[in-house]
Amino acid sequence: MRPDILNPLFAEVEVLKGVGPGLARPLKRLGLDRVVDILFHLPVNWIDRKKVDAIDMADAGRVVTVEVTPVDYRQSGGRGPFRVAARDRAGNILTLTYFNNPGWARKQLPLGEARVVSGRMDSWGMELQMVHPDYALPPEEAGDLPEREPVYSLSEGLSNRRLADFAAQALARLPALDEWIEPSVLTTRGWPRWEEALRLAHASPGAGGARERLAYDEIFANQLALMLVRASSRKRRGQPLKGDGRLRDALKLPYAPTGAQSRAIAEIEGDLQQVQPMLRLLQGDVGSGKTLVALMSMLIAVEAGAQAALLAPTEILARQHFENITRQLAGLPVNVAILTGREKGKARESTLMGLADGSIDILIGTHAIFQQAVQYRRLGLAVVDEQHRFGVAQRMMLASKAERPPHLLVMTATPIPRTLTLTQYGEMDVSRLDEMPPGRQPIETRVMSCDRLPEIVEALGRHIQSGGQAYWVCPLVEESENSDQAAAEDRAETLRTIFGADRVGLVHGRMKGPEKDAVMAAFQRAELNVLVATTVIEVGVDVPNATLMIVEGAERFGLAQLHQLRGRVGRGEGRSVCLLLRGNALSETGRARLALMRETNDGFRIAEEDLRLRGAGEILGTKQSGEAQFRLADPEQIQHLAQMASDDARLLVDRDGGLDAPRGQAARVLLYLMERDAAVELLRSG
């Protein structure tokens, strides 16, 4: 339960003066539902207002504050701009221009009455003008006009001045909290106290130390939560699973596992034999053979008399796993079942009964496999495939599906640099598949100018005529998801006109799940030749016949994303090609990124280079990740503070008495403040 001292910060945003239903809507669009959200919504820029007695052409392009007296109104045409000629103390004329609501401008700036105006001043020929001044106040009210003003990211209907006022009110509610950072760290870094750090971060662009301290607080809370989850997990007694090898020996593989696969299987086998439940992350590049490692792990569980469950993020991936694993286990005494939202009636009842009585050995499915109605006789191992939304809280939830917590294996095909694995999966042991199985074809990557689009469409036609299939990924359009959708719809329409409506499919993020799955399934069955998609093609979908990937506007994608997209091809025996279409205005970073893609297929090298070129955002991908998001720490801060925060958290747990000692009590409050309190609840529950 959240400590009472934090209640003023977790109150709904409507408690702030001036926040009614009208302003609550744009605040909520920004995710600012509570007072604490406004506190953590830090300025993105600053306005410095230069106070002057007289305007000067030398200040054109700057934000200035000056006292003037309006002397004339001018309106050009019925709907043209409304201009107010105003004279400063030296007699210079400043034109104040408004593009709407002249009545309001007249009221703000009555002729002959002094006003202090503040805003960006620009030159128009020999004339100085200010368009829509930020402030126009009588001199007696202008005393509080700030010389420096924070600039916040906004939503339509919300002004910067309003948000700054709400931030000031939120800061006034700050409680005095005990210090949770180890004293020597605080002294060495010269950081202010938490409350002072927040005030400074909202007040001054030079508050680098304050911002770093706030970032550290968030990273420290994250590392401590992961450490507590791990410690709690280590205390819990799971079920040791020691397989006898009979099923694995009977499995007829078309090739020998790679050294990396054998090493990962051995690590998992060792973990499964322990009484503490396994918490392991299996990192493997696209095509490195994670599924085989998962299958071997599940067979160990079945050999030991337990059940295993494999969770896939989408129904189509669940069915793909089910078909592949059923085929691989043909002839073995292993009963495999599937459970997704599509299974209804008698088929679903039969599966539920088989799980409860233990006759089903391996269950494959979507989130449905962990719903309340699903009961296992002896769930020993849960495998989570490509599940970015499967965060710490969900990993803890698995414990409730068995009498004793099951072992857990989480797989990801997104190579994560070692420096960042710490903040995403800090409570887990890590296995890496850094070799490719024999026979996996390298993908040829070419970078081409978008000017050659007609030539590329021609080549696509020849590819289709020879029986091939292709993906066409449309460019990222930053303004909105709708724009991405429109770009994909336009491209699909163009290709349908050329190749035929029945040969080109379309998927985008705003389609409903079943509708998207149906198109993907049609492409998988080779009923479609081309699949046009927005920025996301379901990770892991296996279409061996698709050997051409075209990425339009490739310079707008991050390296990790380009690598994932490229990994959709190269899954069969045929030669695969990835065409990266670039625009003509390439930045140095964009050029370096595309050159690296052409040079290497090594996902781990690409991930490290992505981190160097543009920070951790693309790799940690908060948009695609269900892990606790970072609001105060930027990717670079995460990178250079994570190890220190991890060491400090370990010090607190191992030396400073954990959450029961004085510093631990303060850290407990921090966990609630940063909403990593699932770890505290876990400790309380057992």
DAVEN-V564456 format. One record per pair of residues at least 24 apart in sequence whose ideal C-beta (glycine too) atoms are under 6 Angstrom apart, sorted by sequence separation. I is the first residue (numbers start at 0). J is the second residue. D is the distance in whole Angstrom. If there is no record, write none. Layout:
# DAVEN-V564456
i:I j:J d:D
i:I j:J d:D
This chain:
# DAVEN-V564456
i:9 j:33 d:5
i:10 j:34 d:5
i:338 j:362 d:6
i:381 j:405 d:5
i:588 j:612 d:5
i:83 j:108 d:5
i:113 j:138 d:6
i:314 j:339 d:5
i:334 j:359 d:5
i:339 j:364 d:5
i:380 j:405 d:6
i:484 j:509 d:6
i:508 j:533 d:6
i:8 j:34 d:5
i:9 j:35 d:6
i:67 j:93 d:6
i:115 j:141 d:4
i:334 j:360 d:5
i:335 j:361 d:5
i:336 j:362 d:5
i:337 j:363 d:5
i:338 j:364 d:4
i:339 j:365 d:5
i:379 j:405 d:6
i:380 j:406 d:5
i:381 j:407 d:5
i:382 j:408 d:5
i:383 j:409 d:5
i:384 j:410 d:5
i:502 j:528 d:4
i:503 j:529 d:5
i:504 j:530 d:5
i:505 j:531 d:5
i:506 j:532 d:5
i:507 j:533 d:4
i:553 j:579 d:4
i:8 j:35 d:4
i:108 j:135 d:6
i:333 j:360 d:5
i:337 j:364 d:6
i:340 j:367 d:6
i:378 j:405 d:5
i:543 j:570 d:5
i:546 j:573 d:5
i:553 j:580 d:6
i:554 j:581 d:5
i:107 j:135 d:5
i:170 j:198 d:6
i:260 j:288 d:5
i:264 j:292 d:6
i:271 j:299 d:6
i:339 j:367 d:6
i:480 j:508 d:6
i:543 j:571 d:3
i:553 j:581 d:6
i:554 j:582 d:6
i:263 j:292 d:5
i:267 j:296 d:5
i:338 j:367 d:5
i:541 j:570 d:6
i:546 j:575 d:4
i:547 j:576 d:6
i:548 j:577 d:4
i:549 j:578 d:5
i:550 j:579 d:5
i:551 j:580 d:5
i:338 j:368 d:5
i:240 j:271 d:4
i:241 j:272 d:5
i:264 j:295 d:5
i:268 j:299 d:6
i:369 j:400 d:6
i:536 j:567 d:6
i:554 j:585 d:6
i:94 j:126 d:6
i:96 j:128 d:6
i:260 j:292 d:6
i:301 j:333 d:6
i:54 j:87 d:5
i:239 j:272 d:5
i:53 j:87 d:5
i:93 j:127 d:5
i:94 j:128 d:4
i:95 j:129 d:5
i:96 j:130 d:5
i:558 j:592 d:5
i:166 j:201 d:5
i:239 j:274 d:5
i:494 j:529 d:6
i:554 j:589 d:4
i:561 j:596 d:6
i:52 j:88 d:6
i:53 j:89 d:4
i:54 j:91 d:5
i:95 j:132 d:6
i:53 j:91 d:6
i:236 j:274 d:5
i:54 j:93 d:5
i:69 j:108 d:4
i:237 j:276 d:4
i:491 j:531 d:4
i:562 j:602 d:5
i:69 j:110 d:5
i:490 j:531 d:5
i:233 j:275 d:5
i:321 j:363 d:5
i:320 j:363 d:5
i:562 j:605 d:5
i:232 j:276 d:6
i:487 j:531 d:6
i:68 j:113 d:5
i:232 j:278 d:6
i:317 j:363 d:6
i:487 j:533 d:5
i:66 j:113 d:6
i:317 j:364 d:5
i:558 j:605 d:5
i:247 j:295 d:6
i:317 j:365 d:5
i:66 j:115 d:5
i:67 j:116 d:6
i:483 j:533 d:5
i:559 j:609 d:5
i:247 j:298 d:5
i:314 j:365 d:6
i:558 j:609 d:4
i:149 j:201 d:6
i:246 j:298 d:4
i:64 j:117 d:4
i:307 j:361 d:5
i:308 j:362 d:5
i:309 j:363 d:5
i:246 j:302 d:5
i:62 j:119 d:5
i:63 j:120 d:5
i:242 j:299 d:4
i:471 j:529 d:6
i:559 j:617 d:5
i:243 j:302 d:5
i:301 j:360 d:5
i:475 j:534 d:5
i:559 j:618 d:5
i:240 j:300 d:5
i:242 j:302 d:3
i:308 j:368 d:5
i:468 j:528 d:6
i:469 j:529 d:5
i:470 j:530 d:5
i:471 j:531 d:5
i:472 j:532 d:5
i:473 j:533 d:6
i:557 j:617 d:3
i:242 j:303 d:5
i:59 j:121 d:6
i:241 j:303 d:6
i:59 j:122 d:4
i:240 j:303 d:4
i:297 j:361 d:5
i:240 j:305 d:6
i:463 j:528 d:5
i:48 j:117 d:5
i:306 j:375 d:5
i:306 j:377 d:6
i:305 j:377 d:5
i:306 j:378 d:5
i:54 j:127 d:5
i:307 j:380 d:4
i:308 j:381 d:5
i:309 j:382 d:5
i:310 j:383 d:5
i:311 j:384 d:5
i:312 j:385 d:5
i:305 j:379 d:3
i:312 j:386 d:5
i:468 j:544 d:5
i:468 j:545 d:4
i:474 j:551 d:5
i:469 j:547 d:4
i:470 j:548 d:5
i:471 j:549 d:5
i:472 j:550 d:5
i:473 j:551 d:6
i:474 j:552 d:3
i:300 j:379 d:4
i:467 j:546 d:6
i:300 j:380 d:4
i:475 j:555 d:4
i:474 j:555 d:6
i:249 j:331 d:6
i:246 j:331 d:6
i:462 j:547 d:5
i:293 j:382 d:5
i:472 j:564 d:6
i:470 j:567 d:6
i:48 j:146 d:5
i:47 j:147 d:5
i:45 j:147 d:6
i:46 j:148 d:4
i:46 j:150 d:6
i:44 j:150 d:4
i:42 j:149 d:3
i:42 j:150 d:6
i:42 j:151 d:6
i:43 j:152 d:5
i:296 j:408 d:6
i:289 j:410 d:5
i:442 j:565 d:6
i:29 j:154 d:5
i:28 j:154 d:4
i:285 j:412 d:5
i:442 j:569 d:4
i:37 j:165 d:5
i:276 j:404 d:4
i:25 j:154 d:4
i:37 j:166 d:6
i:277 j:406 d:4
i:278 j:407 d:5
i:279 j:408 d:5
i:280 j:409 d:5
i:281 j:410 d:5
i:282 j:411 d:6
i:440 j:569 d:5
i:276 j:406 d:5
i:284 j:414 d:6
i:25 j:156 d:4
i:38 j:169 d:5
i:447 j:578 d:6
i:449 j:580 d:5
i:25 j:157 d:4
i:37 j:169 d:5
i:442 j:575 d:5
i:443 j:576 d:5
i:444 j:577 d:5
i:445 j:578 d:6
i:446 j:579 d:5
i:447 j:580 d:6
i:449 j:582 d:6
i:34 j:169 d:5
i:271 j:406 d:6
i:442 j:577 d:5
i:446 j:581 d:6
i:240 j:379 d:5
i:238 j:379 d:6
i:280 j:424 d:5
i:287 j:432 d:4
i:280 j:427 d:4
i:446 j:593 d:5
i:279 j:427 d:6
i:288 j:436 d:5
i:278 j:427 d:5
i:279 j:428 d:5
i:280 j:429 d:5
i:281 j:430 d:5
i:282 j:431 d:5
i:283 j:432 d:3
i:15 j:165 d:5
i:446 j:597 d:6
i:444 j:596 d:5
i:15 j:168 d:5
i:286 j:439 d:5
i:385 j:538 d:5
i:444 j:597 d:5
i:385 j:539 d:5
i:41 j:200 d:5
i:45 j:204 d:4
i:441 j:600 d:6
i:228 j:391 d:6
i:266 j:430 d:5
i:7 j:172 d:4
i:238 j:403 d:5
i:237 j:403 d:5
i:237 j:404 d:5
i:263 j:430 d:4
i:235 j:404 d:5
i:4 j:174 d:5
i:259 j:432 d:5
i:259 j:433 d:5
i:259 j:434 d:4
i:257 j:434 d:4
i:257 j:436 d:6
i:254 j:437 d:6
i:414 j:602 d:4
i:414 j:603 d:5
i:416 j:606 d:5
i:416 j:607 d:5
i:414 j:606 d:4
i:416 j:610 d:5
i:419 j:615 d:5
i:229 j:426 d:4
i:228 j:426 d:5
i:419 j:618 d:6
i:225 j:425 d:4
i:419 j:619 d:6
i:221 j:422 d:6
i:225 j:426 d:4
i:315 j:516 d:5
i:314 j:516 d:5
i:222 j:425 d:6
i:415 j:618 d:6
i:423 j:626 d:6
i:315 j:519 d:5
i:315 j:520 d:6
i:422 j:637 d:6
i:422 j:641 d:5
i:418 j:638 d:5
i:421 j:641 d:5
i:319 j:541 d:6
i:316 j:539 d:5
i:313 j:537 d:5
i:421 j:645 d:6
i:390 j:625 d:4
i:387 j:623 d:5
i:389 j:625 d:6
i:390 j:626 d:5
i:387 j:624 d:5
i:388 j:625 d:4
i:285 j:566 d:3
i:392 j:677 d:5
i:395 j:681 d:6
i:284 j:602 d:4
i:217 j:629 d:6
i:217 j:631 d:5
i:218 j:632 d:5
i:217 j:632 d:5
i:214 j:631 d:5
i:213 j:631 d:5
i:214 j:632 d:4
i:214 j:636 d:4
i:218 j:640 d:5
i:222 j:644 d:5
i:226 j:648 d:5
i:218 j:641 d:6
i:222 j:645 d:5
i:215 j:640 d:5
i:219 j:644 d:4
i:223 j:648 d:4
i:218 j:644 d:4
i:222 j:648 d:4
i:226 j:652 d:6
i:219 j:647 d:6
i:220 j:669 d:5
i:220 j:670 d:6
i:228 j:678 d:5
i:231 j:681 d:5
i:224 j:675 d:4
i:227 j:678 d:4
i:231 j:682 d:6
i:220 j:673 d:4
i:224 j:678 d:4
i:220 j:675 d:5
i:217 j:673 d:5
i:181 j:647 d:5
i:179 j:665 d:4
i:178 j:665 d:6
i:179 j:666 d:4
i:177 j:665 d:4
i:179 j:669 d:5
i:176 j:668 d:6
i:39 j:630 d:5
i:39 j:631 d:6
i:2 j:668 d:5
i:5 j:671 d:6
i:5 j:672 d:6
i:1 j:671 d:5
